[in-house]
Amino acid sequence: RAAQELALAEKTVYGGWQVCLRRLPATAQRRADALYVAERYAEMLRLGPWQSGDGLELPGSRGKRSIKRLLTERGVAPEVRRSVPCIRVGAMAAAVPGLGTDVHYLPEENGGMMEIVFQKNERTQEEQR
């Protein structure tokens, strides 16, 4: 499955997920259920699958770790793992729902940000049971 562009303030459907992208000022309240990327990457954001070899350096971690390993450590079943989407900046993995945003793509302290909200489609969850 190829990566696709994200449209501002519209829901993008990707597999069993709905993804909404919004531009916010630096002073905006952050949601616990959203991921945030620096506004300067807004035009480069793509939604697609994570690839073998992709990794994230998460805040507070001891360096970059593979997305596969991070998902495994969080108890995501192998059959579900491949369906988890990835936000890319160009060719690089920047954020994954349930994991977080790579430190290199986090919003700057006083800069604007892009809020990314992921929702699992209920119908898809029902079908997987």
MOQUIQUI-V637103 format. One record per helix or strand of 2 or more residues. SS is the DSSP state (alpha for helix, beta for strand). FROM is the first residue (numbers start at 0). TO is the last residue. If there is no record, write none. Layout:
ss: [SS;SS]
from: [FROM;FROM]
to: [TO;TO]
//
This chain:
ss: [beta;beta;beta;beta;alpha;beta;beta;beta;alpha;alpha;beta;beta;beta;alpha;beta;alpha]
from: [3;10;16;33;38;44;54;64;66;77;84;91;99;102;112;121]
to: [4;13;23;37;43;48;55;65;72;80;88;95;101;104;119;127]
//
